[in-house]
Amino acid sequence: MNRDLELHCRDELRQARAAVLEDAEAFPQVLFAVERTGAALTGRTGTLDTYRNPFMQLASRSPLADKRVAGTPFGRLYDLVQAGRNEALHQGAYARHLADRSIELAIVVEDALVNGSDRVADYMVKGPVVAHAWQPLRVVRHQMLSHSFSFLPVFDGDNGWRVISDASIARVLRDVGNAEERGRRLATAIQEAVETFGLELPTPTQVLPNQSVKELVKQDLRGLPVLVVNEARDLLGIVTPFDLL
């Protein structure tokens, strides 16, 4: 596979894994993403059984597949997921352990697909959800709770890209004595909340897509996500330490 296809497969696995973390019964999404990755590896449609050797070769690129590092050797993990998939499809038995195993498998394959790259763009979450300074806090709060976000990029006009955190919103909403005032604050636009209630909108580190990950992690990021932008300062993606693990 070329680099673009590898990253596409990695993104599919990452999205499917996130779905399973929200709902264990969504584990087939990981299995389907694994099968699509297998088809990309081999250039043909097959089964988990026919994809086993190509996946073993791919997984060898990741230290997570090393039996000295992993709790379960990759081959054994793959076999468990394959067996569980067959049982689930034929008997309809959705088991929590299969969800856990599918997540573990996806983590190894994702790491193998991106291993060796030092470009920030290869680790970023593309097209992130963003907020705008004119939006009320209730909208931002809803986005954060719906997607389990801790930060959202905010476009603040002439100030460019900044970020809003769940902690800063919590301080504004909980520093009140009654429900009526909390409701008023929820209806307040981000920019007004900055001026009136001291809502914090820090400016995060912004980097170009080809920025070195090795150099980035040496910087003091102040606990904030990194925004990936182009030369025109358009937002391309977002990277957190979680994405670099």
C-alpha positions as CSV (number, residue, x, y, z in Angstrom):
1,M,0.0,0.0,0.0
2,N,1.1,3.6,-0.6
3,R,1.2,6.1,2.2
4,D,-2.2,7.7,1.4
5,L,-3.9,4.3,1.4
6,E,-2.3,3.3,4.7
7,L,-3.4,6.5,6.3
8,H,-6.9,6.0,4.9
9,C,-7.1,2.5,6.4
10,R,-5.7,3.8,9.7
11,D,-8.4,6.5,9.9
12,E,-11.1,4.0,9.2
13,L,-9.8,1.8,12.0
14,R,-9.6,4.8,14.4
15,Q,-13.1,5.9,13.7
16,A,-14.5,2.3,14.1
17,R,-12.6,1.9,17.4
18,A,-14.1,5.1,18.7
19,A,-17.5,3.8,17.8
20,V,-16.9,0.6,19.8
21,L,-15.7,2.6,22.8
22,E,-19.1,4.3,22.8
23,D,-21.1,1.2,22.2
24,A,-19.6,-2.3,22.6
25,E,-22.2,-3.8,20.2
26,A,-20.6,-1.6,17.5
27,F,-17.6,-4.0,17.3
28,P,-18.6,-5.2,13.8
29,Q,-17.4,-1.8,12.6
30,V,-13.9,-2.6,13.6
31,L,-14.1,-6.0,11.9
32,F,-15.4,-4.5,8.7
33,A,-12.6,-1.9,8.8
34,V,-10.0,-4.7,9.4
35,E,-11.5,-6.6,6.4
36,R,-11.2,-3.5,4.2
37,T,-7.6,-3.1,5.3
38,G,-7.0,-6.7,4.4
39,A,-8.4,-6.2,0.9
40,A,-6.1,-3.2,0.5
41,L,-3.1,-5.2,1.7
42,T,-3.8,-8.1,-0.7
43,G,-5.5,-6.3,-3.6
44,R,-8.5,-8.7,-3.5
45,T,-11.6,-9.4,-1.5
46,G,-11.2,-12.3,0.9
47,T,-11.8,-13.4,4.5
48,L,-10.1,-12.9,7.8
49,D,-8.5,-16.3,7.3
50,T,-7.0,-15.3,3.9
51,Y,-5.8,-12.0,5.3
52,R,-4.0,-13.5,8.3
53,N,-0.5,-13.7,6.8
54,P,-0.5,-10.2,5.3
55,F,-1.7,-8.9,8.7
56,M,1.1,-10.7,10.5
57,Q,3.6,-9.1,8.1
58,L,2.0,-5.7,8.6
59,A,1.8,-6.0,12.4
60,S,5.5,-6.8,12.5
61,R,6.1,-3.1,11.8
62,S,4.7,-2.3,15.2
63,P,6.4,-3.0,18.6
64,L,2.9,-3.5,20.0
65,A,2.9,-6.9,18.2
66,D,6.0,-8.1,19.9
67,K,5.2,-10.7,22.5
68,R,7.6,-9.1,24.9
69,V,5.5,-5.9,24.8
70,A,2.0,-7.1,24.1
71,G,-0.2,-8.8,26.6
72,T,-1.4,-11.2,23.8
73,P,0.8,-12.1,20.8
74,F,-0.7,-10.6,17.6
75,G,-1.3,-14.0,16.0
76,R,-3.2,-15.2,19.0
77,L,-5.2,-12.0,19.2
78,Y,-6.0,-12.2,15.5
79,D,-7.3,-15.8,15.9
80,L,-9.4,-14.9,18.8
81,V,-11.1,-12.0,16.9
82,Q,-11.6,-14.2,13.8
83,A,-13.2,-17.0,15.9
84,G,-15.4,-14.4,17.7
85,R,-16.5,-12.9,14.5
86,N,-17.6,-16.2,13.1
87,E,-19.5,-17.0,16.3
88,A,-21.1,-13.5,16.4
89,L,-22.3,-13.7,12.8
90,H,-23.7,-17.2,12.9
91,Q,-25.2,-17.2,16.4
92,G,-25.7,-13.5,17.0
93,A,-23.8,-13.6,20.3
94,Y,-22.4,-10.2,20.9
95,A,-19.8,-10.5,23.7
96,R,-18.0,-7.8,25.5
97,H,-14.7,-9.6,25.3
98,L,-14.9,-9.6,21.5
99,A,-15.3,-5.8,21.6
100,D,-12.3,-5.5,23.8
101,R,-10.3,-7.9,21.5
102,S,-11.3,-6.0,18.4
103,I,-10.2,-2.7,20.0
104,E,-6.8,-4.3,20.9
105,L,-6.4,-5.6,17.4
106,A,-7.2,-2.2,15.8
107,I,-4.7,-0.4,18.1
108,V,-1.9,-2.7,16.9
109,V,-2.8,-2.4,13.2
110,E,-3.2,1.4,13.4
111,D,0.2,1.7,15.0
112,A,1.8,-0.6,12.3
113,L,0.2,1.5,9.5
114,V,1.6,4.8,10.7
115,N,4.9,3.5,12.3
116,G,8.0,5.1,10.9
117,S,6.3,8.4,10.0
118,D,7.5,11.6,11.6
119,R,5.0,14.0,10.0
120,V,2.4,15.6,12.2
121,A,-0.1,15.3,9.3
122,D,0.0,11.5,9.6
123,Y,-1.2,11.6,13.2
124,M,-3.7,14.4,13.1
125,V,-7.5,14.0,13.2
126,K,-8.6,15.5,10.0
127,G,-11.5,18.0,9.6
128,P,-12.1,18.4,13.4
129,V,-15.3,19.8,14.8
130,V,-14.9,23.5,15.4
131,A,-16.7,26.3,17.3
132,H,-17.2,29.9,16.3
133,A,-17.0,32.9,18.6
134,W,-20.6,33.8,17.9
135,Q,-22.0,30.4,19.0
136,P,-23.6,30.2,22.5
137,L,-22.0,28.1,25.1
138,R,-24.8,25.5,25.1
139,V,-23.9,24.6,21.5
140,V,-20.2,24.0,22.4
141,R,-21.2,22.1,25.6
142,H,-23.4,19.8,23.5
143,Q,-20.6,19.1,21.0
144,M,-18.2,18.3,23.8
145,L,-20.6,16.0,25.6
146,S,-21.8,14.3,22.4
147,H,-18.2,13.5,21.2
148,S,-16.3,13.3,24.5
149,F,-14.1,16.2,23.5
150,S,-11.9,18.0,26.0
151,F,-11.1,20.8,23.5
152,L,-12.6,22.4,20.5
153,P,-10.8,24.8,18.1
154,V,-12.5,28.2,18.0
155,F,-12.2,30.6,15.1
156,D,-12.0,34.1,16.7
157,G,-12.0,36.4,13.8
158,D,-8.9,38.6,13.7
159,N,-7.4,36.6,16.6
160,G,-7.3,33.5,14.4
161,W,-7.5,30.0,15.8
162,R,-7.8,29.5,19.6
163,V,-9.2,26.7,21.7
164,I,-11.9,26.3,24.2
165,S,-11.7,23.6,26.9
166,D,-14.3,21.7,28.9
167,A,-12.6,23.0,32.1
168,S,-13.1,26.6,31.1
169,I,-16.7,26.1,30.2
170,A,-17.3,24.3,33.5
171,R,-15.8,27.2,35.5
172,V,-18.2,29.6,33.8
173,L,-21.3,27.5,34.1
174,R,-20.7,26.3,37.7
175,D,-19.7,29.6,39.2
176,V,-23.3,30.6,39.7
177,G,-25.8,30.4,42.5
178,N,-29.0,29.4,40.6
179,A,-30.4,27.6,37.6
180,E,-31.7,30.8,36.0
181,E,-28.2,32.4,35.9
182,R,-26.7,29.1,34.5
183,G,-29.3,29.1,31.8
184,R,-28.4,32.7,30.9
185,R,-24.7,31.8,30.6
186,L,-25.5,28.8,28.5
187,A,-27.2,31.1,26.0
188,T,-24.3,33.5,26.0
189,A,-22.0,33.6,22.9
190,I,-18.4,32.5,23.3
191,Q,-17.0,36.0,22.6
192,E,-19.4,37.6,25.1
193,A,-18.6,35.0,27.7
194,V,-14.9,35.9,27.3
195,E,-15.6,39.5,28.0
196,T,-18.3,39.1,30.7
197,F,-17.4,35.9,32.6
198,G,-13.7,35.5,31.9
199,L,-14.0,32.5,29.7
200,E,-10.5,31.4,28.7
201,L,-9.6,31.0,25.0
202,P,-5.9,30.2,24.9
203,T,-3.9,30.3,21.7
204,P,-2.5,26.8,21.0
205,T,0.7,25.8,19.1
206,Q,0.0,25.8,15.4
207,V,2.2,23.8,13.0
208,L,2.4,23.0,9.3
209,P,1.6,19.4,8.2
210,N,5.2,18.5,7.6
211,Q,6.3,19.5,11.1
212,S,8.4,16.8,12.8
213,V,6.7,14.9,15.5
214,K,10.0,14.3,17.3
215,E,10.5,18.1,17.4
216,L,6.9,18.8,18.4
217,V,6.9,16.6,21.5
218,K,10.0,18.5,22.8
219,Q,8.0,21.7,23.0
220,D,6.0,22.9,26.0
221,L,2.4,22.6,24.7
222,R,0.9,23.8,27.9
223,G,-1.5,20.9,28.0
224,L,-3.2,22.2,24.9
225,P,-3.9,20.4,21.6
226,V,-1.9,21.3,18.5
227,L,-3.6,22.7,15.5
228,V,-2.3,21.7,12.1
229,V,-2.7,24.6,9.5
230,N,-1.5,25.4,6.0
231,E,0.4,28.4,4.9
232,A,-2.9,30.4,4.7
233,R,-3.6,29.4,8.3
234,D,-6.6,27.3,7.3
235,L,-7.3,24.5,9.8
236,L,-6.4,21.1,8.5
237,G,-6.5,19.0,11.6
238,I,-5.9,18.7,15.4
239,V,-3.3,16.6,17.3
240,T,-3.3,15.8,21.0
241,P,-0.8,13.7,23.0
242,F,-3.5,11.0,22.9
243,D,-3.0,10.8,19.1
244,L,0.7,10.4,19.5
245,L,0.7,7.5,22.0
